[in-house]
């Protein structure tokens, strides 16, 4: 059975009013291998106590998107969820995934491999990536893309997902949107190695989510903490 992870995000009442007034939303993204994230995983309107839960399992998808440009929302033509790690899948002329296969060319455990066997005459290139499900404050979310890469016909790609999440506030983009870089106010949260639950608290002095212990220290060091006027931090 796949491990399950949980991230709690706490926002004080006054900060939440300001966040909602300027229409900021909680945004989550996941890096992959040695690369930073290039797709927004999930976006949602916050409440004071937010809980995001997800299993440590992944799906794969194919998209007709021909470019990876900032602000483009990924559309999917085929997907497999959950996908089997340590095996590989073939995407063929039927515009569907076949597999998993374990014969020659299978990756290591924890990795996901796709062979793009769509004929070049039909689609010279396609976009592929991983996806994950989650629940936000008890409401389930269908598999949502976490990364994207363009793959020419007859090429293969190997994905090595990490148990790290970036969280920040922005107002512009929705789930499944391609981004070229992540807002500098993003906070990285790492799971795995026995860590399945993490809690962050919104710090109105910096406009970032921080570990709850750091938030307590910050309040102790500032006798009269104030609420920072939030900008609309977009994606850079």
TORPA-4810 file (N, C-alpha, C, O; in nm, 3 decimals):
<nodes>
NODE_1_0.084_-0.120_0.000_0.000_0.000_0.000_0.088_0.125_0.000_0.187_0.132_0.073_X
NODE_2_0.052_0.224_-0.082_0.132_0.346_-0.093_0.123_0.428_0.035_0.018_0.434_0.099_X
NODE_3_0.234_0.490_0.072_0.233_0.582_0.185_0.140_0.699_0.156_0.116_0.733_0.040_X
NODE_4_0.087_0.758_0.263_0.002_0.876_0.248_0.067_0.993_0.319_0.122_0.979_0.428_X
NODE_5_0.058_1.109_0.257_0.119_1.230_0.312_0.013_1.335_0.338_-0.093_1.336_0.275_X
NODE_6_0.044_1.423_0.433_-0.051_1.527_0.470_0.024_1.658_0.498_0.123_1.660_0.570_X
NODE_7_-0.025_1.766_0.438_0.031_1.899_0.460_-0.079_1.989_0.515_-0.184_2.004_0.453_X
NODE_8_-0.054_2.050_0.632_-0.148_2.143_0.693_-0.094_2.285_0.679_0.021_2.312_0.711_X
NODE_9_-0.179_2.375_0.632_-0.142_2.516_0.615_-0.236_2.601_0.698_-0.357_2.600_0.676_X
NODE_10_-0.179_2.675_0.795_-0.260_2.758_0.885_-0.244_2.906_0.849_-0.133_2.954_0.825_X
NODE_11_-0.358_2.975_0.846_-0.358_3.118_0.814_-0.444_3.189_0.918_-0.558_3.150_0.941_X
NODE_12_-0.390_3.294_0.981_-0.468_3.365_1.082_-0.582_3.442_1.016_-0.579_3.471_0.896_X
NODE_13_-0.682_3.475_1.096_-0.806_3.534_1.044_-0.781_3.665_0.969_-0.837_3.684_0.861_X
NODE_14_-0.699_3.755_1.023_-0.677_3.884_0.960_-0.603_3.868_0.827_-0.639_3.931_0.727_X
NODE_15_-0.500_3.782_0.827_-0.426_3.759_0.703_-0.517_3.698_0.597_-0.507_3.733_0.479_X
NODE_16_-0.605_3.605_0.639_-0.694_3.541_0.543_-0.787_3.644_0.477_-0.815_3.633_0.358_X
NODE_17_-0.833_3.741_0.553_-0.920_3.845_0.496_-0.846_3.923_0.388_-0.903_3.954_0.283_X
NODE_18_-0.720_3.954_0.413_-0.641_4.029_0.314_-0.615_3.942_0.192_-0.626_3.988_0.078_X
NODE_19_-0.580_3.815_0.215_-0.554_3.723_0.104_-0.675_3.711_0.014_-0.663_3.714_-0.109_X
NODE_20_-0.793_3.698_0.074_-0.914_3.685_-0.005_-0.950_3.816_-0.075_-1.004_3.815_-0.186_X
NODE_21_-0.921_3.929_-0.011_-0.954_4.059_-0.069_-0.878_4.082_-0.200_-0.930_4.144_-0.292_X
NODE_22_-0.754_4.032_-0.207_-0.675_4.049_-0.329_-0.674_3.924_-0.416_-0.599_3.914_-0.512_X
NODE_23_-0.761_3.828_-0.379_-0.787_3.709_-0.459_-0.664_3.618_-0.479_-0.648_3.557_-0.584_X
NODE_24_-0.580_3.612_-0.377_-0.468_3.519_-0.381_-0.516_3.378_-0.350_-0.612_3.359_-0.276_X
NODE_25_-0.447_3.280_-0.407_-0.482_3.140_-0.385_-0.358_3.061_-0.345_-0.247_3.094_-0.385_X
NODE_26_-0.380_2.956_-0.267_-0.270_2.866_-0.231_-0.232_2.786_-0.356_-0.319_2.735_-0.427_X
NODE_27_-0.102_2.776_-0.380_-0.052_2.710_-0.500_0.053_2.607_-0.461_0.142_2.636_-0.381_X
NODE_28_0.042_2.488_-0.518_0.136_2.379_-0.490_0.199_2.331_-0.620_0.133_2.321_-0.723_X
NODE_29_0.328_2.302_-0.614_0.400_2.246_-0.728_0.503_2.148_-0.675_0.541_2.153_-0.558_X
NODE_30_0.550_2.058_-0.763_0.645_1.955_-0.722_0.763_1.950_-0.818_0.743_1.938_-0.939_X
NODE_31_0.886_1.959_-0.765_1.003_1.941_-0.852_1.017_1.795_-0.891_0.956_1.707_-0.830_X
NODE_32_1.097_1.771_-0.993_1.115_1.635_-1.044_1.263_1.614_-1.074_1.323_1.689_-1.151_X
NODE_33_1.322_1.510_-1.012_1.464_1.485_-1.032_1.546_1.605_-0.993_1.529_1.659_-0.883_X
NODE_34_1.636_1.649_-1.081_1.722_1.764_-1.054_1.660_1.895_-1.102_1.721_2.000_-1.090_X
NODE_35_1.539_1.889_-1.158_1.476_2.007_-1.214_1.370_2.063_-1.119_1.305_1.989_-1.044_X
NODE_36_1.354_2.195_-1.125_1.245_2.257_-1.051_1.114_2.229_-1.121_1.113_2.180_-1.234_X
NODE_37_1.002_2.260_-1.057_0.871_2.232_-1.118_0.848_2.320_-1.240_0.893_2.434_-1.244_X
NODE_38_0.778_2.267_-1.340_0.739_2.349_-1.455_0.588_2.345_-1.480_0.540_2.394_-1.582_X
NODE_39_0.514_2.285_-1.386_0.368_2.282_-1.392_0.312_2.302_-1.252_0.365_2.247_-1.155_X
NODE_40_0.206_2.381_-1.241_0.137_2.397_-1.114_0.051_2.272_-1.089_-0.033_2.236_-1.171_X
NODE_41_0.074_2.209_-0.975_0.000_2.087_-0.942_-0.143_2.119_-0.900_-0.238_2.068_-0.960_X
NODE_42_-0.159_2.204_-0.798_-0.293_2.236_-0.748_-0.301_2.381_-0.704_-0.204_2.438_-0.655_X
NODE_43_-0.418_2.439_-0.722_-0.449_2.576_-0.678_-0.586_2.572_-0.609_-0.679_2.509_-0.659_X
NODE_44_-0.596_2.638_-0.494_-0.727_2.640_-0.427_-0.742_2.764_-0.340_-0.643_2.826_-0.299_X
NODE_45_-0.868_2.799_-0.313_-0.898_2.911_-0.224_-0.878_2.867_-0.079_-0.933_2.764_-0.039_X
NODE_46_-0.801_2.942_-0.001_-0.769_2.899_0.135_-0.878_2.929_0.236_-0.963_3.016_0.216_X
NODE_47_-0.873_2.852_0.347_-0.948_2.882_0.468_-0.844_2.895_0.579_-0.724_2.892_0.552_X
NODE_48_-0.888_2.909_0.704_-0.791_2.928_0.812_-0.705_2.805_0.834_-0.584_2.817_0.855_X
NODE_49_-0.764_2.687_0.830_-0.689_2.562_0.849_-0.711_2.473_0.727_-0.820_2.420_0.706_X
NODE_50_-0.607_2.457_0.647_-0.613_2.382_0.523_-0.537_2.251_0.535_-0.426_2.248_0.588_X
NODE_51_-0.597_2.143_0.487_-0.531_2.012_0.489_-0.530_1.953_0.349_-0.635_1.934_0.288_X
NODE_52_-0.409_1.923_0.300_-0.392_1.860_0.170_-0.335_1.720_0.195_-0.233_1.706_0.263_X
NODE_53_-0.400_1.618_0.141_-0.357_1.480_0.161_-0.344_1.412_0.025_-0.424_1.436_-0.065_X
NODE_54_-0.243_1.325_0.012_-0.224_1.253_-0.114_-0.145_1.125_-0.090_-0.062_1.120_0.001_X
NODE_55_-0.171_1.022_-0.171_-0.093_0.898_-0.161_0.034_0.911_-0.243_0.042_0.989_-0.338_X
NODE_56_0.134_0.834_-0.205_0.263_0.836_-0.277_0.255_0.743_-0.398_0.323_0.641_-0.406_X
NODE_57_0.170_0.782_-0.492_0.158_0.709_-0.616_0.134_0.809_-0.730_0.082_0.918_-0.708_X
NODE_58_0.171_0.769_-0.850_0.169_0.859_-0.963_0.100_0.795_-1.082_0.096_0.673_-1.095_X
NODE_59_0.047_0.881_-1.169_-0.004_0.839_-1.297_0.079_0.901_-1.407_0.164_0.986_-1.381_X
NODE_60_0.055_0.859_-1.530_0.121_0.917_-1.647_0.014_0.971_-1.742_-0.099_0.923_-1.741_X
NODE_61_0.050_1.070_-1.822_-0.046_1.127_-1.916_0.025_1.163_-2.047_0.147_1.178_-2.051_X
NODE_62_-0.054_1.178_-2.151_-0.008_1.229_-2.280_-0.094_1.349_-2.317_-0.214_1.350_-2.291_X
NODE_63_-0.033_1.449_-2.378_-0.103_1.572_-2.413_-0.067_1.613_-2.555_0.045_1.591_-2.599_X
NODE_64_-0.164_1.672_-2.629_-0.133_1.720_-2.763_-0.060_1.854_-2.763_-0.025_1.904_-2.870_X
NODE_65_-0.037_1.914_-2.646_0.034_2.041_-2.639_0.167_2.032_-2.715_0.246_1.941_-2.692_X
NODE_66_0.190_2.127_-2.805_0.310_2.125_-2.888_0.422_2.213_-2.834_0.536_2.202_-2.876_X
NODE_67_0.389_2.300_-2.741_0.488_2.388_-2.680_0.468_2.390_-2.529_0.360_2.361_-2.479_X
NODE_68_0.573_2.425_-2.458_0.566_2.443_-2.313_0.592_2.590_-2.285_0.706_2.632_-2.267_X
NODE_69_0.485_2.667_-2.282_0.493_2.811_-2.265_0.425_2.852_-2.136_0.324_2.795_-2.095_X
NODE_70_0.482_2.953_-2.072_0.428_3.002_-1.945_0.281_3.040_-1.960_0.244_3.115_-2.050_X
NODE_71_0.197_2.987_-1.871_0.056_3.021_-1.870_-0.032_2.928_-1.950_-0.155_2.943_-1.948_X
NODE_72_0.027_2.831_-2.022_-0.052_2.736_-2.099_-0.108_2.627_-2.008_-0.034_2.571_-1.927_X
NODE_73_-0.235_2.596_-2.021_-0.298_2.489_-1.943_-0.288_2.359_-2.022_-0.323_2.354_-2.140_X
NODE_74_-0.242_2.254_-1.957_-0.222_2.126_-2.023_-0.356_2.054_-2.043_-0.437_2.045_-1.951_X
NODE_75_-0.376_2.003_-2.163_-0.491_1.918_-2.191_-0.441_1.775_-2.211_-0.330_1.755_-2.261_X
NODE_76_-0.520_1.677_-2.171_-0.476_1.537_-2.176_-0.560_1.458_-2.276_-0.682_1.473_-2.282_X
NODE_77_-0.493_1.372_-2.354_-0.564_1.285_-2.446_-0.563_1.140_-2.398_-0.642_1.058_-2.446_X
NODE_78_-0.476_1.109_-2.304_-0.471_0.974_-2.248_-0.400_0.978_-2.114_-0.312_1.063_-2.093_X
NODE_79_-0.436_0.888_-2.023_-0.370_0.882_-1.894_-0.386_0.742_-1.835_-0.477_0.668_-1.870_X
NODE_80_-0.295_0.710_-1.744_-0.302_0.586_-1.667_-0.280_0.621_-1.521_-0.175_0.676_-1.487_X
NODE_81_-0.376_0.590_-1.436_-0.360_0.616_-1.292_-0.422_0.503_-1.211_-0.537_0.466_-1.234_X
NODE_82_-0.345_0.448_-1.114_-0.203_0.476_-1.093_-0.119_0.399_-1.195_-0.160_0.294_-1.244_X
NODE_83_0.000_0.453_-1.225_0.094_0.384_-1.311_0.189_0.300_-1.226_0.209_0.329_-1.108_X
NODE_84_0.246_0.198_-1.285_0.337_0.109_-1.214_0.480_0.157_-1.228_0.532_0.169_-1.340_X
NODE_85_0.544_0.185_-1.117_0.684_0.225_-1.123_0.772_0.102_-1.147_0.731_-0.010_-1.119_X
NODE_86_0.891_0.124_-1.199_0.983_0.014_-1.227_0.951_-0.061_-1.355_1.023_-0.154_-1.392_X
NODE_87_0.844_-0.022_-1.425_0.808_-0.078_-1.554_0.806_0.035_-1.655_0.835_0.150_-1.621_X
NODE_88_0.771_0.005_-1.780_0.758_0.113_-1.878_0.629_0.097_-1.958_0.572_-0.012_-1.968_X
NODE_89_0.586_0.210_-2.015_0.464_0.215_-2.094_0.497_0.264_-2.234_0.591_0.340_-2.255_X
NODE_90_0.418_0.218_-2.329_0.432_0.260_-2.468_0.308_0.339_-2.509_0.196_0.296_-2.485_X
NODE_91_0.330_0.456_-2.570_0.218_0.534_-2.624_0.219_0.515_-2.775_0.315_0.554_-2.841_X
NODE_92_0.112_0.454_-2.831_0.118_0.412_-2.971_0.016_0.483_-3.059_-0.046_0.581_-3.017_X
NODE_93_0.000_0.433_-3.181_-0.083_0.499_-3.282_-0.231_0.506_-3.245_-0.306_0.582_-3.306_X
NODE_94_-0.274_0.428_-3.147_-0.413_0.435_-3.103_-0.438_0.550_-3.007_-0.549_0.568_-2.956_X
NODE_95_-0.332_0.630_-2.982_-0.340_0.743_-2.888_-0.375_0.696_-2.748_-0.450_0.762_-2.676_X
NODE_96_-0.319_0.582_-2.709_-0.341_0.526_-2.576_-0.212_0.460_-2.527_-0.126_0.422_-2.606_X
NODE_97_-0.203_0.449_-2.396_-0.087_0.382_-2.336_-0.107_0.232_-2.338_-0.218_0.183_-2.315_X
NODE_98_-0.002_0.159_-2.363_0.001_0.014_-2.352_0.104_-0.023_-2.246_0.208_0.042_-2.233_X
NODE_99_0.075_-0.128_-2.170_0.166_-0.168_-2.065_0.092_-0.180_-1.932_-0.030_-0.170_-1.927_X
NODE_100_0.168_-0.200_-1.824_0.315_-0.187_-1.816_0.389_-0.310_-1.868_0.338_-0.422_-1.866_X
NODE_101_0.512_-0.284_-1.915_0.600_-0.389_-1.963_0.723_-0.399_-1.872_0.770_-0.298_-1.819_X
NODE_102_0.772_-0.520_-1.856_0.887_-0.540_-1.766_1.006_-0.601_-1.840_1.108_-0.631_-1.779_X
NODE_103_0.992_-0.617_-1.972_1.105_-0.673_-2.048_1.213_-0.566_-2.067_1.207_-0.462_-2.001_X
NODE_104_1.307_-0.589_-2.151_1.423_-0.501_-2.164_1.388_-0.353_-2.168_1.295_-0.312_-2.237_X
NODE_105_1.462_-0.273_-2.095_1.443_-0.128_-2.093_1.362_-0.077_-1.977_1.336_0.043_-1.969_X
NODE_106_1.321_-0.164_-1.885_1.244_-0.118_-1.769_1.333_-0.036_-1.675_1.451_-0.068_-1.661_X
NODE_107_1.279_0.068_-1.611_1.358_0.151_-1.520_1.370_0.089_-1.381_1.321_-0.022_-1.357_X
NODE_108_1.436_0.163_-1.291_1.448_0.117_-1.153_1.320_0.145_-1.076_1.235_0.223_-1.120_X
NODE_109_1.307_0.080_-0.961_1.194_0.105_-0.873_1.188_0.254_-0.838_1.291_0.316_-0.811_X
NODE_110_1.068_0.311_-0.838_1.050_0.453_-0.808_1.059_0.542_-0.930_1.037_0.662_-0.919_X
NODE_111_1.089_0.484_-1.046_1.097_0.561_-1.170_0.986_0.518_-1.266_0.935_0.406_-1.259_X
NODE_112_0.949_0.609_-1.356_0.843_0.585_-1.453_0.897_0.616_-1.592_0.955_0.722_-1.615_X
NODE_113_0.877_0.523_-1.685_0.931_0.539_-1.820_0.820_0.532_-1.924_0.730_0.449_-1.915_X
NODE_114_0.829_0.621_-2.023_0.734_0.624_-2.135_0.811_0.620_-2.266_0.906_0.696_-2.285_X
NODE_115_0.771_0.530_-2.355_0.823_0.527_-2.492_0.719_0.589_-2.584_0.605_0.543_-2.589_X
NODE_116_0.757_0.693_-2.655_0.664_0.757_-2.748_0.672_0.686_-2.883_0.757_0.718_-2.966_X
NODE_117_0.582_0.590_-2.904_0.577_0.514_-3.028_0.467_0.561_-3.123_0.430_0.491_-3.217_X
NODE_118_0.416_0.681_-3.097_0.323_0.741_-3.192_0.398_0.771_-3.323_0.504_0.834_-3.318_X
NODE_119_0.347_0.729_-3.439_0.417_0.756_-3.565_0.443_0.906_-3.587_0.357_0.990_-3.559_X
NODE_120_0.560_0.935_-3.637_0.597_1.074_-3.661_0.503_1.142_-3.759_0.480_1.262_-3.750_X
NODE_121_0.448_1.065_-3.852_0.356_1.121_-3.951_0.224_1.166_-3.888_0.156_1.252_-3.944_X
NODE_122_0.188_1.109_-3.775_0.064_1.148_-3.706_0.087_1.265_-3.612_0.017_1.366_-3.618_X
NODE_123_0.187_1.250_-3.523_0.223_1.355_-3.428_0.375_1.361_-3.419_0.435_1.272_-3.358_X
NODE_124_0.439_1.461_-3.478_0.585_1.470_-3.470_0.636_1.480_-3.327_0.748_1.438_-3.297_X
NODE_125_0.554_1.535_-3.237_0.592_1.547_-3.096_0.467_1.557_-3.011_0.363_1.604_-3.055_X
NODE_126_0.480_1.511_-2.886_0.371_1.516_-2.789_0.430_1.556_-2.654_0.551_1.549_-2.633_X
NODE_127_0.343_1.596_-2.565_0.385_1.630_-2.429_0.346_1.516_-2.334_0.235_1.465_-2.341_X
NODE_128_0.439_1.478_-2.247_0.415_1.372_-2.150_0.455_1.421_-2.010_0.530_1.517_-1.996_X
NODE_129_0.403_1.351_-1.908_0.441_1.384_-1.772_0.373_1.294_-1.672_0.305_1.198_-1.707_X
NODE_130_0.392_1.329_-1.544_0.332_1.258_-1.433_0.213_1.336_-1.378_0.200_1.456_-1.402_X
NODE_131_0.127_1.267_-1.305_0.012_1.329_-1.240_-0.011_1.263_-1.105_0.035_1.151_-1.081_X
NODE_132_-0.082_1.333_-1.017_-0.116_1.279_-0.885_-0.256_1.322_-0.845_-0.307_1.425_-0.888_X
NODE_133_-0.318_1.239_-0.760_-0.446_1.276_-0.700_-0.419_1.334_-0.561_-0.309_1.322_-0.508_X
NODE_134_-0.521_1.397_-0.504_-0.510_1.452_-0.368_-0.650_1.482_-0.318_-0.747_1.471_-0.392_X
NODE_135_-0.659_1.520_-0.192_-0.782_1.578_-0.138_-0.745_1.708_-0.070_-0.642_1.719_-0.003_X
NODE_136_-0.831_1.808_-0.087_-0.809_1.940_-0.028_-0.925_1.968_0.066_-1.039_1.983_0.022_X
NODE_137_-0.895_1.975_0.195_-0.997_1.997_0.297_-1.112_1.896_0.283_-1.229_1.930_0.295_X
NODE_138_-1.073_1.770_0.257_-1.169_1.662_0.251_-1.236_1.641_0.117_-1.315_1.548_0.102_X
NODE_139_-1.206_1.725_0.018_-1.267_1.712_-0.114_-1.164_1.654_-0.211_-1.056_1.710_-0.228_X
NODE_140_-1.198_1.541_-0.275_-1.106_1.475_-0.364_-1.079_1.554_-0.491_-1.168_1.622_-0.544_X
NODE_141_-0.956_1.545_-0.539_-0.914_1.610_-0.663_-0.869_1.502_-0.761_-0.789_1.416_-0.724_X
NODE_142_-0.919_1.506_-0.883_-0.881_1.409_-0.985_-0.732_1.421_-1.017_-0.670_1.522_-0.984_X
NODE_143_-0.673_1.319_-1.082_-0.530_1.328_-1.116_-0.497_1.457_-1.189_-0.557_1.489_-1.291_X
NODE_144_-0.400_1.531_-1.136_-0.361_1.660_-1.190_-0.213_1.658_-1.225_-0.132_1.600_-1.151_X
NODE_145_-0.178_1.718_-1.336_-0.041_1.715_-1.385_0.057_1.781_-1.289_0.024_1.880_-1.224_X
NODE_146_0.177_1.724_-1.281_0.281_1.784_-1.196_0.406_1.823_-1.275_0.492_1.893_-1.222_X
NODE_147_0.417_1.778_-1.400_0.530_1.819_-1.483_0.497_1.795_-1.629_0.399_1.729_-1.660_X
NODE_148_0.580_1.849_-1.718_0.555_1.834_-1.861_0.688_1.837_-1.936_0.777_1.916_-1.904_X
NODE_149_0.698_1.749_-2.036_0.815_1.748_-2.124_0.770_1.712_-2.264_0.686_1.623_-2.282_X
NODE_150_0.825_1.782_-2.365_0.793_1.751_-2.504_0.883_1.639_-2.551_1.005_1.643_-2.531_X
NODE_151_0.823_1.539_-2.614_0.897_1.421_-2.657_0.870_1.394_-2.805_0.755_1.372_-2.843_X
NODE_152_0.974_1.396_-2.889_0.954_1.363_-3.030_0.916_1.216_-3.048_0.935_1.135_-2.958_X
NODE_153_0.862_1.184_-3.164_0.828_1.045_-3.196_0.952_0.957_-3.187_1.061_0.997_-3.228_X
NODE_154_0.933_0.836_-3.133_1.037_0.733_-3.119_1.142_0.767_-3.012_1.250_0.707_-3.010_X
NODE_155_1.110_0.863_-2.924_1.198_0.893_-2.811_1.134_0.840_-2.683_1.014_0.813_-2.678_X
NODE_156_1.217_0.825_-2.579_1.171_0.778_-2.448_1.204_0.882_-2.342_1.294_0.965_-2.360_X
NODE_157_1.131_0.877_-2.231_1.157_0.968_-2.120_1.146_0.889_-1.990_1.064_0.798_-1.976_X
NODE_158_1.229_0.926_-1.895_1.232_0.862_-1.763_1.206_0.967_-1.657_1.275_1.068_-1.651_X
NODE_159_1.106_0.944_-1.571_1.070_1.038_-1.466_1.110_0.983_-1.330_1.087_0.866_-1.300_X
NODE_160_1.171_1.070_-1.248_1.212_1.032_-1.112_1.150_1.130_-1.013_1.213_1.230_-0.979_X
NODE_161_1.027_1.106_-0.966_0.959_1.200_-0.877_1.023_1.209_-0.739_1.086_1.114_-0.692_X
NODE_162_1.005_1.324_-0.676_1.057_1.350_-0.541_0.941_1.370_-0.445_0.827_1.395_-0.486_X
NODE_163_0.970_1.358_-0.316_0.869_1.383_-0.212_0.884_1.524_-0.156_0.884_1.544_-0.034_X
NODE_164_0.896_1.621_-0.244_0.908_1.761_-0.205_0.796_1.841_-0.270_0.760_1.818_-0.385_X
NODE_165_0.740_1.935_-0.193_0.634_2.022_-0.243_0.675_2.168_-0.222_0.732_2.202_-0.119_X
NODE_166_0.646_2.251_-0.321_0.663_2.396_-0.307_0.525_2.457_-0.290_0.432_2.423_-0.362_X
NODE_167_0.512_2.549_-0.193_0.382_2.612_-0.166_0.401_2.763_-0.159_0.495_2.812_-0.097_X
NODE_168_0.311_2.836_-0.223_0.315_2.982_-0.220_0.177_3.036_-0.256_0.085_2.959_-0.285_X
NODE_169_0.164_3.168_-0.255_0.039_3.234_-0.291_0.055_3.305_-0.425_0.156_3.371_-0.449_X
NODE_170_-0.044_3.292_-0.511_-0.047_3.366_-0.637_-0.192_3.375_-0.682_-0.278_3.304_-0.629_X
NODE_171_-0.219_3.459_-0.776_-0.359_3.481_-0.816_-0.386_3.449_-0.961_-0.502_3.442_-1.001_X
NODE_172_-0.282_3.429_-1.041_-0.298_3.431_-1.186_-0.337_3.298_-1.249_-0.420_3.294_-1.339_X
NODE_173_-0.276_3.187_-1.202_-0.285_3.061_-1.274_-0.367_2.956_-1.199_-0.387_2.965_-1.078_X
NODE_174_-0.415_2.857_-1.275_-0.495_2.748_-1.220_-0.414_2.618_-1.219_-0.301_2.614_-1.267_X
NODE_175_-0.473_2.513_-1.165_-0.408_2.382_-1.164_-0.379_2.337_-1.307_-0.457_2.363_-1.398_X
NODE_176_-0.265_2.268_-1.325_-0.229_2.217_-1.456_-0.172_2.321_-1.551_-0.166_2.296_-1.672_X
NODE_177_-0.131_2.437_-1.499_-0.075_2.543_-1.582_0.077_2.534_-1.587_0.142_2.513_-1.485_X
NODE_178_0.132_2.550_-1.706_0.278_2.549_-1.724_0.337_2.679_-1.670_0.283_2.788_-1.695_X
NODE_179_0.446_2.668_-1.597_0.517_2.785_-1.545_0.664_2.775_-1.584_0.719_2.665_-1.593_X
NODE_180_0.727_2.889_-1.607_0.868_2.889_-1.644_0.959_2.899_-1.522_1.075_2.858_-1.528_X
NODE_181_0.909_2.951_-1.413_0.984_2.956_-1.287_0.885_2.976_-1.173_0.768_3.007_-1.196_X
NODE_182_0.933_2.958_-1.050_0.847_2.964_-0.933_0.872_3.094_-0.857_0.985_3.139_-0.844_X
NODE_183_0.765_3.152_-0.808_0.771_3.272_-0.725_0.876_3.256_-0.614_0.884_3.151_-0.551_X
NODE_184_0.955_3.360_-0.589_1.058_3.354_-0.486_1.004_3.337_-0.345_1.081_3.306_-0.254_X
NODE_185_0.873_3.356_-0.325_0.813_3.340_-0.193_0.772_3.195_-0.165_0.712_3.168_-0.062_X
NODE_186_0.804_3.103_-0.256_0.766_2.963_-0.237_0.846_2.901_-0.124_0.965_2.930_-0.106_X
NODE_187_0.782_2.814_-0.047_0.845_2.739_0.061_0.851_2.592_0.023_0.750_2.535_-0.018_X
NODE_188_0.968_2.531_0.036_0.985_2.389_0.005_0.956_2.306_0.129_1.004_2.337_0.238_X
NODE_189_0.879_2.200_0.112_0.843_2.109_0.221_0.879_1.969_0.176_0.836_1.924_0.069_X
NODE_190_0.959_1.898_0.257_1.007_1.766_0.218_0.943_1.657_0.302_0.934_1.668_0.424_X
NODE_191_0.898_1.550_0.234_0.840_1.433_0.299_0.929_1.312_0.271_1.026_1.321_0.196_X
NODE_192_0.893_1.199_0.332_0.970_1.078_0.313_1.066_1.056_0.428_1.083_1.143_0.513_X
NODE_193_1.130_0.938_0.432_1.220_0.906_0.542_1.149_0.901_0.676_1.206_0.935_0.779_X
NODE_194_1.021_0.857_0.673_0.942_0.851_0.796_0.860_0.975_0.822_0.777_0.975_0.914_X
NODE_195_0.880_1.082_0.744_0.802_1.205_0.761_0.682_1.201_0.668_0.697_1.205_0.546_X
NODE_196_0.564_1.193_0.726_0.441_1.186_0.646_0.349_1.304_0.669_0.254_1.324_0.593_X
NODE_197_0.374_1.384_0.775_0.289_1.498_0.807_0.375_1.620_0.831_0.475_1.614_0.903_X
NODE_198_0.336_1.732_0.771_0.405_1.859_0.791_0.301_1.969_0.813_0.192_1.965_0.757_X
NODE_199_0.338_2.069_0.895_0.250_2.182_0.921_0.325_2.312_0.899_0.435_2.330_0.951_X
NODE_200_0.265_2.402_0.823_0.321_2.535_0.800_0.219_2.639_0.844_0.098_2.617_0.841_X
NODE_201_0.271_2.755_0.885_0.186_2.867_0.925_0.219_2.987_0.838_0.337_3.013_0.810_X
NODE_202_0.119_3.060_0.795_0.143_3.178_0.713_0.204_3.290_0.797_0.153_3.323_0.904_X
NODE_203_0.313_3.347_0.747_0.382_3.457_0.814_0.349_3.587_0.742_0.400_3.610_0.633_X
NODE_204_0.264_3.673_0.799_0.224_3.796_0.730_0.338_3.896_0.717_0.327_3.990_0.637_X
NODE_205_0.446_3.880_0.791_0.559_3.972_0.780_0.640_3.947_0.654_0.705_4.039_0.602_X
NODE_206_0.638_3.824_0.604_0.717_3.790_0.486_0.633_3.747_0.368_0.684_3.738_0.256_X
NODE_207_0.505_3.720_0.389_0.420_3.672_0.281_0.449_3.529_0.243_0.419_3.488_0.131_X
NODE_208_0.508_3.451_0.335_0.545_3.313_0.307_0.489_3.220_0.413_0.456_3.262_0.524_X
NODE_209_0.478_3.091_0.377_0.446_2.988_0.475_0.577_2.940_0.538_0.676_2.917_0.468_X
NODE_210_0.576_2.924_0.671_0.696_2.878_0.742_0.657_2.767_0.838_0.539_2.750_0.872_X
NODE_211_0.758_2.692_0.883_0.731_2.589_0.983_0.671_2.654_1.107_0.711_2.765_1.144_X
NODE_212_0.577_2.589_1.171_0.506_2.648_1.285_0.602_2.690_1.396_0.577_2.790_1.463_X
NODE_213_0.711_2.615_1.417_0.808_2.652_1.519_0.876_2.784_1.485_0.905_2.863_1.574_X
NODE_214_0.903_2.808_1.356_0.965_2.933_1.314_0.868_3.049_1.331_0.909_3.159_1.367_X
NODE_215_0.740_3.023_1.307_0.639_3.128_1.324_0.633_3.172_1.469_0.623_3.292_1.497_X
NODE_216_0.638_3.077_1.563_0.637_3.112_1.704_0.756_3.196_1.743_0.743_3.290_1.821_X
NODE_217_0.873_3.163_1.689_0.993_3.240_1.718_0.981_3.380_1.662_1.021_3.477_1.726_X
NODE_218_0.925_3.392_1.542_0.908_3.522_1.479_0.818_3.611_1.564_0.848_3.729_1.583_X
NODE_219_0.708_3.556_1.615_0.617_3.636_1.695_0.680_3.679_1.826_0.653_3.788_1.876_X
NODE_220_0.763_3.594_1.883_0.830_3.627_2.008_0.930_3.740_1.990_0.951_3.821_2.081_X
NODE_221_0.992_3.747_1.873_1.096_3.847_1.848_1.038_3.979_1.802_1.110_4.079_1.797_X
NODE_222_0.911_3.982_1.770_0.847_4.105_1.725_0.733_4.138_1.820_0.629_4.072_1.819_X
NODE_223_0.753_4.241_1.903_0.655_4.271_2.005_0.522_4.317_1.946_0.417_4.293_2.005_X
NODE_224_0.527_4.382_1.832_0.403_4.430_1.771_0.400_4.388_1.625_0.414_4.471_1.535_X
NODE_225_0.381_4.260_1.600_0.377_4.214_1.462_0.261_4.278_1.386_0.154_4.302_1.442_X
NODE_226_0.285_4.306_1.259_0.182_4.367_1.177_0.154_4.278_1.057_0.229_4.184_1.028_X
NODE_227_0.047_4.307_0.990_0.011_4.230_0.871_0.073_4.297_0.750_0.052_4.416_0.726_X
NODE_228_0.147_4.222_0.675_0.210_4.273_0.554_0.104_4.295_0.447_0.017_4.210_0.428_X
NODE_229_0.110_4.407_0.377_0.019_4.431_0.265_0.063_4.343_0.150_0.174_4.356_0.099_X
NODE_230_-0.024_4.253_0.111_0.013_4.153_0.012_0.010_4.210_-0.128_-0.083_4.282_-0.166_X
NODE_231_0.112_4.177_-0.205_0.111_4.205_-0.346_0.048_4.086_-0.417_0.020_3.984_-0.354_X
NODE_232_0.027_4.097_-0.544_-0.017_3.983_-0.624_0.107_3.922_-0.687_0.154_3.971_-0.790_X
NODE_233_0.160_3.816_-0.627_0.294_3.775_-0.665_0.305_3.691_-0.790_0.418_3.653_-0.822_X
NODE_234_0.202_3.658_-0.864_0.221_3.593_-0.992_0.326_3.486_-0.996_0.366_3.435_-0.892_X
NODE_235_0.372_3.451_-1.114_0.478_3.355_-1.134_0.587_3.426_-1.213_0.559_3.498_-1.308_X
NODE_236_0.711_3.405_-1.174_0.821_3.473_-1.241_0.908_3.372_-1.313_1.007_3.410_-1.377_X
</nodes>
